[in-house]
Amino acid sequence: MKSHTDYLTFNTKNKIEFINITSKIGEAVKKSGIKEGLVLVNAMHITSSVYINDAESGLIHDFQQWLKKLAPIDISLYKHNLTGEDNAYAHLWRTIMGREIVVAVTNGELDFGPWEQIYYAEFDGQRSKRVLVKILGE
């Protein structure tokens, strides 16, 4: 079995951003030369997520509204913020949205269902963060 590793780096303009990274993951699969296997995409920071869903701006807005209702941004609500941090909500959002995804690689391409796209979701940005892309197969 072969393996290939890439890292994507993000430094978002905004504290909260959702970025479609499907094409970047597809490029990494092509670069790997792997035709049949799996690709793991992992947000390597505890205040960001990688997830799969529809690439529709209304849905991204809905995710943000939903997350704000589940874990409001208000720093006075969380004990974590008593340590001098202001990002407790971001840790909670990451837990809800997930850490990583795995996608099948078939004939050298990402093997998705209809409408599926890969997103990097940043919840405490404006600083450098990495995403691991690990491709395994033949």
C-alpha positions in Angstrom: 0.0 0.0 0.0 1.2 3.5 -0.8 0.6 6.6 1.2 0.8 10.3 0.5 0.6 13.2 2.9 -0.2 16.9 2.2 -0.9 19.8 4.5 -3.2 22.7 3.7 -2.6 26.0 5.6 -5.3 28.5 6.3 -5.1 32.0 7.8 -8.6 33.3 7.5 -9.5 37.0 7.3 -12.5 36.4 9.7 -12.7 34.7 13.0 -15.5 32.4 11.6 -15.3 31.2 8.0 -16.4 28.2 5.9 -14.2 27.3 3.0 -14.9 24.7 0.3 -11.7 22.7 0.0 -13.0 19.9 -2.4 -10.8 21.0 -5.3 -7.7 21.1 -3.1 -8.4 17.6 -1.8 -9.0 16.4 -5.4 -5.6 17.9 -6.4 -3.9 16.1 -3.5 -5.4 12.8 -4.7 -4.2 13.3 -8.2 -0.7 14.3 -6.9 -0.6 11.1 -4.9 -1.0 8.8 -7.9 -3.3 6.6 -5.8 -6.2 5.2 -7.9 -8.0 3.1 -5.3 -8.1 3.9 -1.6 -9.1 6.4 1.0 -8.4 10.0 1.8 -8.5 11.3 5.4 -8.9 15.0 5.9 -8.3 16.2 9.4 -8.6 19.7 11.0 -5.4 19.7 13.2 -6.7 22.4 15.5 -9.3 22.2 18.3 -11.3 25.2 17.1 -11.8 24.1 13.5 -13.6 21.3 11.6 -13.7 19.4 8.4 -17.1 18.1 7.3 -19.0 17.0 4.2 -22.2 18.6 3.1 -23.9 20.6 0.3 -22.1 23.6 -1.1 -25.0 26.0 -0.7 -24.6 29.4 0.9 -28.0 29.3 2.6 -27.0 26.1 4.4 -23.7 27.6 5.5 -25.7 30.5 7.0 -28.0 28.0 8.7 -25.1 26.1 10.2 -23.8 29.3 11.7 -27.2 30.3 13.1 -27.7 26.8 14.5 -24.2 26.7 16.1 -24.8 30.1 17.7 -28.0 28.9 19.3 -26.4 25.7 20.6 -23.3 27.4 21.9 -23.5 31.2 21.9 -20.4 33.3 21.3 -20.9 35.2 24.6 -17.7 34.7 26.5 -19.4 35.2 29.9 -21.1 31.8 29.5 -18.1 29.5 29.8 -15.6 28.6 32.5 -13.0 27.9 29.8 -12.9 31.7 29.2 -11.9 32.3 32.8 -8.4 31.1 31.8 -8.0 34.2 29.6 -9.3 32.6 26.4 -12.4 33.9 24.5 -13.0 30.9 22.3 -14.9 28.3 24.4 -17.8 28.4 21.9 -15.3 27.4 19.1 -14.3 24.3 21.0 -17.9 23.3 21.3 -18.7 24.1 17.7 -15.8 21.9 16.6 -17.1 19.0 18.7 -20.5 19.4 17.0 -19.2 19.8 13.4 -16.5 17.1 13.7 -12.8 16.7 13.4 -12.3 14.8 10.1 -13.8 13.1 7.1 -12.9 10.0 5.1 -13.7 9.7 1.4 -13.2 6.8 -1.0 -10.9 7.2 -3.9 -12.1 5.3 -7.0 -10.3 5.5 -10.4 -8.1 8.3 -9.0 -11.1 10.5 -8.1 -13.0 11.4 -4.9 -16.0 9.1 -4.9 -18.9 11.3 -3.6 -22.6 11.1 -3.4 -24.7 13.8 -5.1 -24.0 17.3 -3.9 -21.3 16.3 -1.4 -18.4 18.7 -1.0 -15.6 19.0 1.6 -15.5 22.0 3.9 -13.0 23.5 6.3 -14.8 25.4 9.0 -12.8 27.9 11.0 -14.3 29.0 14.3 -11.4 30.9 15.9 -9.4 32.2 12.9 -7.2 35.0 11.9 -4.1 32.9 12.6 -2.3 30.1 10.8 -4.0 26.7 11.0 -3.3 23.4 9.2 -5.3 20.6 7.7 -3.8 17.1 7.3 -4.6 15.3 4.0 -3.6 11.6 4.2 -4.2 9.4 1.2 -3.8 5.6 1.4 -4.2 3.0 -1.3 -2.8 1.6 -4.5 
